Amino acid sequence: MTTGKIVMATSMLAGLLAFGGCASTAETMQQKGYGPSYSKGYEDGCESGKRAGGGMFNEFQKNVDRYDSDYKYREGWEDGYRQCKGEEKALMQSIENSQRAEMEREAIENSRR
């Protein structure tokens, strides 16, 4: 597999992961028993964390007024940001490692020719 194909495949995988669910994070969390303020804060913080972690399809989101006045929203935002930033960084590192390994394999193949 060429480097171009690897880049395309990993980009498509990242896109699928970014757009993979139908229900919002906040809706899913509320179904699991979390309150609406915490759930919305987590969703916004997660989106922001993914962006900070290198996500190409994510945008920074924070309702500053709510963050300053609503403890549960702030707590959810901080938790979501921290969790999703770490996950996104790990995903990006995995993609980079795969690309690097493929390039090394190609270099070895080319050196044998």
N, CA, C and O atoms as CSV, one atom per row, in Angstrom:
chain,resi,resn,atom,element,x,y,z
A,1,MET,N,N,0.854,-1.177,0.000
A,1,MET,CA,C,0.000,0.000,0.000
A,1,MET,C,C,0.895,1.234,0.000
A,1,MET,O,O,1.846,1.310,0.778
A,2,THR,N,N,0.601,2.195,-0.860
A,2,THR,CA,C,1.425,3.395,-0.949
A,2,THR,C,C,1.075,4.374,0.160
A,2,THR,O,O,0.029,4.264,0.800
A,3,THR,N,N,1.968,5.334,0.377
A,3,THR,CA,C,1.748,6.346,1.406
A,3,THR,C,C,0.476,7.134,1.132
A,3,THR,O,O,-0.276,7.439,2.058
A,4,GLY,N,N,0.228,7.466,-0.128
A,4,GLY,CA,C,-0.984,8.209,-0.478
A,4,GLY,C,C,-2.246,7.460,-0.089
A,4,GLY,O,O,-3.207,8.054,0.402
A,5,LYS,N,N,-2.238,6.139,-0.313
A,5,LYS,CA,C,-3.410,5.337,0.049
A,5,LYS,C,C,-3.571,5.268,1.571
A,5,LYS,O,O,-4.690,5.281,2.085
A,6,ILE,N,N,-2.451,5.195,2.279
A,6,ILE,CA,C,-2.503,5.166,3.749
A,6,ILE,C,C,-3.093,6.470,4.278
A,6,ILE,O,O,-3.956,6.454,5.155
A,7,VAL,N,N,-2.629,7.590,3.746
A,7,VAL,CA,C,-3.133,8.891,4.191
A,7,VAL,C,C,-4.631,8.992,3.924
A,7,VAL,O,O,-5.386,9.455,4.779
A,8,MET,N,N,-5.065,8.558,2.735
A,8,MET,CA,C,-6.481,8.624,2.395
A,8,MET,C,C,-7.297,7.722,3.329
A,8,MET,O,O,-8.351,8.129,3.818
A,9,ALA,N,N,-6.821,6.522,3.571
A,9,ALA,CA,C,-7.555,5.585,4.431
A,9,ALA,C,C,-7.653,6.102,5.860
A,9,ALA,O,O,-8.715,6.014,6.477
A,10,THR,N,N,-6.563,6.639,6.390
A,10,THR,CA,C,-6.598,7.141,7.765
A,10,THR,C,C,-7.461,8.391,7.870
A,10,THR,O,O,-8.123,8.600,8.886
A,11,SER,N,N,-7.462,9.221,6.840
A,11,SER,CA,C,-8.325,10.405,6.840
A,11,SER,C,C,-9.794,10.000,6.828
A,11,SER,O,O,-10.619,10.588,7.527
A,12,MET,N,N,-10.106,8.993,6.030
A,12,MET,CA,C,-11.486,8.518,5.982
A,12,MET,C,C,-11.897,7.914,7.325
A,12,MET,O,O,-13.021,8.123,7.783
A,13,LEU,N,N,-11.003,7.177,7.947
A,13,LEU,CA,C,-11.295,6.591,9.252
A,13,LEU,C,C,-11.536,7.680,10.283
A,13,LEU,O,O,-12.482,7.592,11.066
A,14,ALA,N,N,-10.700,8.696,10.293
A,14,ALA,CA,C,-10.872,9.801,11.232
A,14,ALA,C,C,-12.208,10.495,11.005
A,14,ALA,O,O,-12.891,10.857,11.964
A,15,GLY,N,N,-12.583,10.680,9.750
A,15,GLY,CA,C,-13.871,11.294,9.434
A,15,GLY,C,C,-15.036,10.465,9.920
A,15,GLY,O,O,-16.002,10.999,10.465
A,16,LEU,N,N,-14.951,9.164,9.726
A,16,LEU,CA,C,-16.016,8.279,10.196
A,16,LEU,C,C,-16.134,8.311,11.711
A,16,LEU,O,O,-17.239,8.312,12.252
A,17,LEU,N,N,-15.012,8.337,12.384
A,17,LEU,CA,C,-15.030,8.403,13.838
A,17,LEU,C,C,-15.625,9.722,14.328
A,17,LEU,O,O,-16.341,9.758,15.328
A,18,ALA,N,N,-15.321,10.800,13.614
A,18,ALA,CA,C,-15.819,12.114,14.011
A,18,ALA,C,C,-17.325,12.235,13.839
A,18,ALA,O,O,-17.988,12.892,14.641
A,19,PHE,N,N,-17.872,11.609,12.807
A,19,PHE,CA,C,-19.282,11.752,12.501
A,19,PHE,C,C,-20.076,10.484,12.775
A,19,PHE,O,O,-21.172,10.314,12.241
A,20,GLY,N,N,-19.539,9.593,13.597
A,20,GLY,CA,C,-20.078,8.258,13.736
A,20,GLY,C,C,-21.411,8.080,14.419
A,20,GLY,O,O,-22.069,7.077,14.143
A,21,GLY,N,N,-21.868,8.957,15.281
A,21,GLY,CA,C,-23.084,8.677,16.017
A,21,GLY,C,C,-24.237,9.576,15.620
A,21,GLY,O,O,-24.035,10.678,15.112
A,22,CYS,N,N,-25.450,9.094,15.856
A,22,CYS,CA,C,-26.629,9.895,15.547
A,22,CYS,C,C,-27.049,10.736,16.745
A,22,CYS,O,O,-27.378,11.911,16.585
A,23,ALA,N,N,-27.045,10.162,17.934
A,23,ALA,CA,C,-27.430,10.903,19.135
A,23,ALA,C,C,-26.261,11.766,19.591
A,23,ALA,O,O,-25.099,11.379,19.469
A,24,SER,N,N,-26.588,12.937,20.114
A,24,SER,CA,C,-25.530,13.809,20.611
A,24,SER,C,C,-24.950,13.229,21.901
A,24,SER,O,O,-25.578,12.411,22.572
A,25,THR,N,N,-23.765,13.663,22.220
A,25,THR,CA,C,-23.128,13.225,23.466
A,25,THR,C,C,-23.994,13.594,24.661
A,25,THR,O,O,-24.166,12.791,25.577
A,26,ALA,N,N,-24.542,14.810,24.656
A,26,ALA,CA,C,-25.375,15.262,25.773
A,26,ALA,C,C,-26.608,14.372,25.936
A,26,ALA,O,O,-26.970,14.013,27.056
A,27,GLU,N,N,-27.254,14.014,24.820
A,27,GLU,CA,C,-28.434,13.152,24.884
A,27,GLU,C,C,-28.085,11.779,25.438
A,27,GLU,O,O,-28.805,11.231,26.273
A,28,THR,N,N,-26.980,11.236,24.966
A,28,THR,CA,C,-26.542,9.923,25.429
A,28,THR,C,C,-26.225,9.948,26.922
A,28,THR,O,O,-26.586,9.029,27.657
A,29,MET,N,N,-25.553,10.999,27.358
A,29,MET,CA,C,-25.200,11.096,28.780
A,29,MET,C,C,-26.443,11.249,29.649
A,29,MET,O,O,-26.518,10.672,30.734
A,30,GLN,N,N,-27.406,12.012,29.183
A,30,GLN,CA,C,-28.646,12.180,29.948
A,30,GLN,C,C,-29.388,10.857,30.066
A,30,GLN,O,O,-29.986,10.566,31.102
A,31,GLN,N,N,-29.350,10.059,29.005
A,31,GLN,CA,C,-29.993,8.743,29.051
A,31,GLN,C,C,-29.311,7.845,30.085
A,31,GLN,O,O,-29.929,6.931,30.631
A,32,LYS,N,N,-28.029,8.116,30.347
A,32,LYS,CA,C,-27.291,7.326,31.334
A,32,LYS,C,C,-27.402,7.905,32.743
A,32,LYS,O,O,-26.801,7.377,33.678
A,33,GLY,N,N,-28.174,8.997,32.903
A,33,GLY,CA,C,-28.430,9.525,34.232
A,33,GLY,C,C,-27.697,10.802,34.604
A,33,GLY,O,O,-27.873,11.307,35.713
A,34,TYR,N,N,-26.893,11.328,33.719
A,34,TYR,CA,C,-26.221,12.600,34.008
A,34,TYR,C,C,-27.210,13.737,33.792
A,34,TYR,O,O,-28.093,13.648,32.939
A,35,GLY,N,N,-27.060,14.796,34.560
A,35,GLY,CA,C,-27.952,15.945,34.436
A,35,GLY,C,C,-27.701,16.728,33.151
A,35,GLY,O,O,-26.647,16.593,32.530
A,36,PRO,N,N,-28.680,17.551,32.757
A,36,PRO,CA,C,-28.554,18.298,31.496
A,36,PRO,C,C,-27.399,19.304,31.479
A,36,PRO,O,O,-26.750,19.463,30.445
A,37,SER,N,N,-27.134,19.970,32.571
A,37,SER,CA,C,-26.039,20.953,32.589
A,37,SER,C,C,-24.683,20.274,32.444
A,37,SER,O,O,-23.849,20.701,31.645
A,38,TYR,N,N,-24.470,19.222,33.215
A,38,TYR,CA,C,-23.205,18.490,33.130
A,38,TYR,C,C,-23.048,17.889,31.728
A,38,TYR,O,O,-21.971,17.959,31.135
A,39,SER,N,N,-24.124,17.301,31.208
A,39,SER,CA,C,-24.073,16.638,29.900
A,39,SER,C,C,-23.729,17.611,28.780
A,39,SER,O,O,-22.895,17.300,27.930
A,40,LYS,N,N,-24.351,18.770,28.766
A,40,LYS,CA,C,-24.068,19.767,27.729
A,40,LYS,C,C,-22.650,20.303,27.894
A,40,LYS,O,O,-21.951,20.519,26.904
A,41,GLY,N,N,-22.222,20.517,29.130
A,41,GLY,CA,C,-20.848,20.960,29.374
A,41,GLY,C,C,-19.841,19.928,28.886
A,41,GLY,O,O,-18.826,20.276,28.282
A,42,TYR,N,N,-20.125,18.667,29.149
A,42,TYR,CA,C,-19.237,17.593,28.701
A,42,TYR,C,C,-19.164,17.570,27.180
A,42,TYR,O,O,-18.078,17.463,26.610
A,43,GLU,N,N,-20.311,17.670,26.525
A,43,GLU,CA,C,-20.353,17.664,25.067
A,43,GLU,C,C,-19.524,18.826,24.489
A,43,GLU,O,O,-18.725,18.629,23.574
A,44,ASP,N,N,-19.720,20.020,25.028
A,44,ASP,CA,C,-18.964,21.183,24.540
A,44,ASP,C,C,-17.475,21.038,24.838
A,44,ASP,O,O,-16.637,21.338,23.988
A,45,GLY,N,N,-17.149,20.582,26.036
A,45,GLY,CA,C,-15.750,20.390,26.404
A,45,GLY,C,C,-15.088,19.311,25.568
A,45,GLY,O,O,-13.918,19.433,25.206
A,46,CYS,N,N,-15.826,18.261,25.262
A,46,CYS,CA,C,-15.284,17.175,24.446
A,46,CYS,C,C,-14.968,17.676,23.037
A,46,CYS,O,O,-13.905,17.374,22.493
A,47,GLU,N,N,-15.875,18.427,22.454
A,47,GLU,CA,C,-15.646,18.985,21.119
A,47,GLU,C,C,-14.400,19.876,21.129
A,47,GLU,O,O,-13.582,19.829,20.210
A,48,SER,N,N,-14.273,20.677,22.171
A,48,SER,CA,C,-13.110,21.563,22.297
A,48,SER,C,C,-11.830,20.775,22.521
A,48,SER,O,O,-10.784,21.112,21.968
A,49,GLY,N,N,-11.911,19.727,23.329
A,49,GLY,CA,C,-10.748,18.884,23.597
A,49,GLY,C,C,-10.266,18.158,22.354
A,49,GLY,O,O,-9.063,18.032,22.126
A,50,LYS,N,N,-11.204,17.684,21.555
A,50,LYS,CA,C,-10.821,17.023,20.299
A,50,LYS,C,C,-10.085,17.999,19.392
A,50,LYS,O,O,-9.098,17.636,18.752
A,51,ARG,N,N,-10.565,19.237,19.337
A,51,ARG,CA,C,-9.890,20.256,18.524
A,51,ARG,C,C,-8.482,20.499,19.064
A,51,ARG,O,O,-7.520,20.557,18.298
A,52,ALA,N,N,-8.366,20.638,20.370
A,52,ALA,CA,C,-7.054,20.882,20.990
A,52,ALA,C,C,-6.117,19.693,20.809
A,52,ALA,O,O,-4.897,19.858,20.770
A,53,GLY,N,N,-6.689,18.496,20.698
A,53,GLY,CA,C,-5.889,17.291,20.508
A,53,GLY,C,C,-5.501,17.027,19.069
A,53,GLY,O,O,-4.804,16.053,18.785
A,54,GLY,N,N,-5.942,17.882,18.152
A,54,GLY,CA,C,-5.554,17.743,16.755
A,54,GLY,C,C,-6.681,17.385,15.811
A,54,GLY,O,O,-6.438,17.164,14.625
A,55,GLY,N,N,-7.912,17.322,16.304
A,55,GLY,CA,C,-9.042,16.973,15.456
A,55,GLY,C,C,-9.277,18.002,14.361
A,55,GLY,O,O,-9.389,19.199,14.624
A,56,MET,N,N,-9.350,17.514,13.133
A,56,MET,CA,C,-9.532,18.418,11.993
A,56,MET,C,C,-10.987,18.819,11.795
A,56,MET,O,O,-11.257,19.827,11.143
A,57,PHE,N,N,-11.913,18.072,12.331
A,57,PHE,CA,C,-13.330,18.299,12.068
A,57,PHE,C,C,-14.063,18.868,13.281
A,57,PHE,O,O,-15.294,18.896,13.297
A,58,ASN,N,N,-13.332,19.317,14.285
A,58,ASN,CA,C,-13.934,19.785,15.525
A,58,ASN,C,C,-13.696,21.278,15.699
A,58,ASN,O,O,-12.742,21.835,15.156
A,59,GLU,N,N,-14.579,21.917,16.463
A,59,GLU,CA,C,-14.460,23.338,16.750
A,59,GLU,C,C,-14.517,23.564,18.248
A,59,GLU,O,O,-15.162,22.813,18.979
A,60,PHE,N,N,-13.838,24.603,18.695
A,60,PHE,CA,C,-13.874,24.977,20.103
A,60,PHE,C,C,-15.290,25.419,20.453
A,60,PHE,O,O,-15.888,26.234,19.750
A,61,GLN,N,N,-15.818,24.874,21.543
A,61,GLN,CA,C,-17.161,25.243,21.992
A,61,GLN,C,C,-17.154,25.465,23.493
A,61,GLN,O,O,-16.727,24.598,24.255
A,62,LYS,N,N,-17.621,26.613,23.910
A,62,LYS,CA,C,-17.795,26.887,25.337
A,62,LYS,C,C,-18.786,28.028,25.489
A,62,LYS,O,O,-18.600,29.103,24.918
A,63,ASN,N,N,-19.838,27.793,26.259
A,63,ASN,CA,C,-20.765,28.843,26.606
A,63,ASN,C,C,-20.167,29.537,27.836
A,63,ASN,O,O,-20.337,29.071,28.962
A,64,VAL,N,N,-19.475,30.644,27.611
A,64,VAL,CA,C,-18.697,31.296,28.667
A,64,VAL,C,C,-19.593,31.752,29.816
A,64,VAL,O,O,-19.234,31.576,30.980
A,65,ASP,N,N,-20.752,32.332,29.508
A,65,ASP,CA,C,-21.652,32.772,30.581
A,65,ASP,C,C,-22.090,31.590,31.438
A,65,ASP,O,O,-22.092,31.668,32.667
A,66,ARG,N,N,-22.455,30.513,30.787
A,66,ARG,CA,C,-22.891,29.322,31.526
A,66,ARG,C,C,-21.719,28.700,32.286
A,66,ARG,O,O,-21.889,28.234,33.413
A,67,TYR,N,N,-20.529,28.692,31.675
A,67,TYR,CA,C,-19.326,28.156,32.317
A,67,TYR,C,C,-19.041,28.914,33.615
A,67,TYR,O,O,-18.678,28.312,34.625
A,68,ASP,N,N,-19.207,30.241,33.580
A,68,ASP,CA,C,-18.931,31.075,34.754
A,68,ASP,C,C,-19.996,30.969,35.840
A,68,ASP,O,O,-19.702,31.178,37.017
A,69,SER,N,N,-21.238,30.645,35.453
A,69,SER,CA,C,-22.327,30.680,36.435
A,69,SER,C,C,-22.888,29.316,36.834
A,69,SER,O,O,-23.575,29.212,37.850
A,70,ASP,N,N,-22.613,28.281,36.064
A,70,ASP,CA,C,-23.224,26.970,36.296
A,70,ASP,C,C,-22.124,25.947,36.608
A,70,ASP,O,O,-21.387,25.516,35.721
A,71,TYR,N,N,-22.032,25.572,37.880
A,71,TYR,CA,C,-20.971,24.665,38.322
A,71,TYR,C,C,-21.004,23.333,37.571
A,71,TYR,O,O,-19.954,22.812,37.195
A,72,LYS,N,N,-22.186,22.783,37.352
A,72,LYS,CA,C,-22.290,21.480,36.683
A,72,LYS,C,C,-21.847,21.565,35.215
A,72,LYS,O,O,-21.178,20.661,34.715
A,73,TYR,N,N,-22.219,22.641,34.535
A,73,TYR,CA,C,-21.754,22.825,33.151
A,73,TYR,C,C,-20.228,22.917,33.139
A,73,TYR,O,O,-19.572,22.276,32.318
A,74,ARG,N,N,-19.667,23.710,34.044
A,74,ARG,CA,C,-18.209,23.885,34.111
A,74,ARG,C,C,-17.504,22.559,34.414
A,74,ARG,O,O,-16.491,22.235,33.795
A,75,GLU,N,N,-18.034,21.810,35.351
A,75,GLU,CA,C,-17.457,20.516,35.704
A,75,GLU,C,C,-17.513,19.557,34.505
A,75,GLU,O,O,-16.538,18.866,34.209
A,76,GLY,N,N,-18.660,19.524,33.823
A,76,GLY,CA,C,-18.793,18.683,32.639
A,76,GLY,C,C,-17.851,19.117,31.526
A,76,GLY,O,O,-17.243,18.279,30.860
A,77,TRP,N,N,-17.726,20.442,31.322
A,77,TRP,CA,C,-16.847,20.955,30.269
A,77,TRP,C,C,-15.405,20.534,30.537
A,77,TRP,O,O,-14.720,20.051,29.635
A,78,GLU,N,N,-14.950,20.713,31.759
A,78,GLU,CA,C,-13.570,20.349,32.113
A,78,GLU,C,C,-13.332,18.851,31.936
A,78,GLU,O,O,-12.304,18.444,31.394
A,79,ASP,N,N,-14.279,18.033,32.393
A,79,ASP,CA,C,-14.139,16.576,32.250
A,79,ASP,C,C,-14.119,16.166,30.778
A,79,ASP,O,O,-13.283,15.363,30.365
A,80,GLY,N,N,-15.038,16.718,29.994
A,80,GLY,CA,C,-15.098,16.386,28.575
A,80,GLY,C,C,-13.849,16.830,27.826
A,80,GLY,O,O,-13.326,16.096,26.987
A,81,TYR,N,N,-13.379,18.025,28.129
A,81,TYR,CA,C,-12.179,18.553,27.475
A,81,TYR,C,C,-10.983,17.637,27.734
A,81,TYR,O,O,-10.278,17.240,26.806
A,82,ARG,N,N,-10.771,17.316,28.990
A,82,ARG,CA,C,-9.619,16.491,29.383
A,82,ARG,C,C,-9.689,15.095,28.754
A,82,ARG,O,O,-8.700,14.603,28.210
A,83,GLN,N,N,-10.849,14.471,28.833
A,83,GLN,CA,C,-11.018,13.114,28.308
A,83,GLN,C,C,-10.828,13.064,26.795
A,83,GLN,O,O,-10.065,12.242,26.287
A,84,CYS,N,N,-11.511,13.928,26.091
A,84,CYS,CA,C,-11.501,13.870,24.625
A,84,CYS,C,C,-10.201,14.387,24.027
A,84,CYS,O,O,-9.796,13.935,22.956
A,85,LYS,N,N,-9.551,15.311,24.688
A,85,LYS,CA,C,-8.250,15.773,24.202
A,85,LYS,C,C,-7.256,14.616,24.237
A,85,LYS,O,O,-6.507,14.408,23.282
A,86,GLY,N,N,-7.249,13.866,25.332
A,86,GLY,CA,C,-6.352,12.714,25.439
A,86,GLY,C,C,-6.645,11.648,24.399
A,86,GLY,O,O,-5.729,11.089,23.797
A,87,GLU,N,N,-7.928,11.369,24.190
A,87,GLU,CA,C,-8.306,10.367,23.195
A,87,GLU,C,C,-7.918,10.805,21.783
A,87,GLU,O,O,-7.431,9.998,20.991
A,88,GLU,N,N,-8.135,12.077,21.471
A,88,GLU,CA,C,-7.819,12.579,20.134
A,88,GLU,C,C,-6.308,12.571,19.898
A,88,GLU,O,O,-5.849,12.233,18.807
A,89,LYS,N,N,-5.543,12.941,20.915
A,89,LYS,CA,C,-4.079,12.909,20.778
A,89,LYS,C,C,-3.602,11.481,20.539
A,89,LYS,O,O,-2.714,11.253,19.718
A,90,ALA,N,N,-4.182,10.528,21.244
A,90,ALA,CA,C,-3.803,9.124,21.053
A,90,ALA,C,C,-4.164,8.654,19.647
A,90,ALA,O,O,-3.390,7.930,19.022
A,91,LEU,N,N,-5.322,9.054,19.146
A,91,LEU,CA,C,-5.726,8.689,17.793
A,91,LEU,C,C,-4.768,9.282,16.765
A,91,LEU,O,O,-4.334,8.589,15.845
A,92,MET,N,N,-4.441,10.552,16.921
A,92,MET,CA,C,-3.520,11.208,15.986
A,92,MET,C,C,-2.142,10.555,16.027
A,92,MET,O,O,-1.500,10.389,14.989
A,93,GLN,N,N,-1.689,10.188,17.215
A,93,GLN,CA,C,-0.388,9.524,17.349
A,93,GLN,C,C,-0.405,8.165,16.665
A,93,GLN,O,O,0.569,7.771,16.024
A,94,SER,N,N,-1.509,7.455,16.804
A,94,SER,CA,C,-1.640,6.150,16.160
A,94,SER,C,C,-1.594,6.286,14.638
A,94,SER,O,O,-0.946,5.491,13.958
A,95,ILE,N,N,-2.278,7.288,14.115
A,95,ILE,CA,C,-2.260,7.532,12.668
A,95,ILE,C,C,-0.852,7.874,12.208
A,95,ILE,O,O,-0.385,7.351,11.196
A,96,GLU,N,N,-0.172,8.748,12.945
A,96,GLU,CA,C,1.201,9.115,12.583
A,96,GLU,C,C,2.127,7.905,12.622
A,96,GLU,O,O,2.971,7.737,11.742
A,97,ASN,N,N,1.971,7.070,13.632
A,97,ASN,CA,C,2.815,5.877,13.737
A,97,ASN,C,C,2.578,4.929,12.563
A,97,ASN,O,O,3.524,4.351,12.029
A,98,SER,N,N,1.324,4.769,12.165
A,98,SER,CA,C,1.002,3.911,11.017
A,98,SER,C,C,1.612,4.468,9.738
A,98,SER,O,O,2.169,3.721,8.934
A,99,GLN,N,N,1.509,5.760,9.554
A,99,GLN,CA,C,2.079,6.386,8.361
A,99,GLN,C,C,3.602,6.246,8.348
A,99,GLN,O,O,4.196,5.957,7.310
A,100,ARG,N,N,4.220,6.450,9.492
A,100,ARG,CA,C,5.684,6.332,9.594
A,100,ARG,C,C,6.127,4.903,9.285
A,100,ARG,O,O,7.099,4.699,8.558
A,101,ALA,N,N,5.427,3.926,9.826
A,101,ALA,CA,C,5.776,2.523,9.582
A,101,ALA,C,C,5.634,2.178,8.103
A,101,ALA,O,O,6.475,1.470,7.548
A,102,GLU,N,N,4.581,2.670,7.465
A,102,GLU,CA,C,4.390,2.406,6.037
A,102,GLU,C,C,5.504,3.048,5.220
A,102,GLU,O,O,6.000,2.438,4.272
A,103,MET,N,N,5.899,4.246,5.565
A,103,MET,CA,C,6.983,4.921,4.846
A,103,MET,C,C,8.299,4.163,5.012
A,103,MET,O,O,9.084,4.059,4.069
A,104,GLU,N,N,8.537,3.635,6.212
A,104,GLU,CA,C,9.748,2.852,6.448
A,104,GLU,C,C,9.733,1.559,5.622
A,104,GLU,O,O,10.757,1.170,5.060
A,105,ARG,N,N,8.569,0.894,5.549
A,105,ARG,CA,C,8.458,-0.317,4.734
A,105,ARG,C,C,8.721,-0.007,3.258
A,105,ARG,O,O,9.412,-0.757,2.568
A,106,GLU,N,N,8.167,1.096,2.793
A,106,GLU,CA,C,8.383,1.482,1.402
A,106,GLU,C,C,9.855,1.806,1.127
A,106,GLU,O,O,10.382,1.467,0.068
A,107,ALA,N,N,10.509,2.460,2.082
A,107,ALA,CA,C,11.922,2.793,1.914
A,107,ALA,C,C,12.767,1.523,1.844
A,107,ALA,O,O,13.709,1.450,1.056
A,108,ILE,N,N,12.441,0.531,2.656
A,108,ILE,CA,C,13.167,-0.737,2.639
A,108,ILE,C,C,12.939,-1.447,1.309
A,108,ILE,O,O,13.883,-1.963,0.710
A,109,GLU,N,N,11.692,-1.475,0.844
A,109,GLU,CA,C,11.384,-2.092,-0.450
A,109,GLU,C,C,12.150,-1.403,-1.575
A,109,GLU,O,O,12.733,-2.061,-2.436
A,110,ASN,N,N,12.142,-0.079,-1.556
A,110,ASN,CA,C,12.837,0.675,-2.615
A,110,ASN,C,C,14.355,0.480,-2.576
A,110,ASN,O,O,15.006,0.512,-3.620
A,111,SER,N,N,14.913,0.281,-1.403
A,111,SER,CA,C,16.352,0.094,-1.292
A,111,SER,C,C,16.769,-1.280,-1.805
A,111,SER,O,O,17.927,-1.472,-2.177
A,112,ARG,N,N,15.851,-2.228,-1.831
A,112,ARG,CA,C,16.151,-3.585,-2.323
A,112,ARG,C,C,16.086,-3.679,-3.848
A,112,ARG,O,O,16.538,-4.662,-4.436
A,113,ARG,N,N,15.532,-2.667,-4.472
A,113,ARG,CA,C,15.363,-2.704,-5.938
A,113,ARG,C,C,16.601,-2.315,-6.641
A,113,ARG,O,O,16.631,-2.292,-7.872
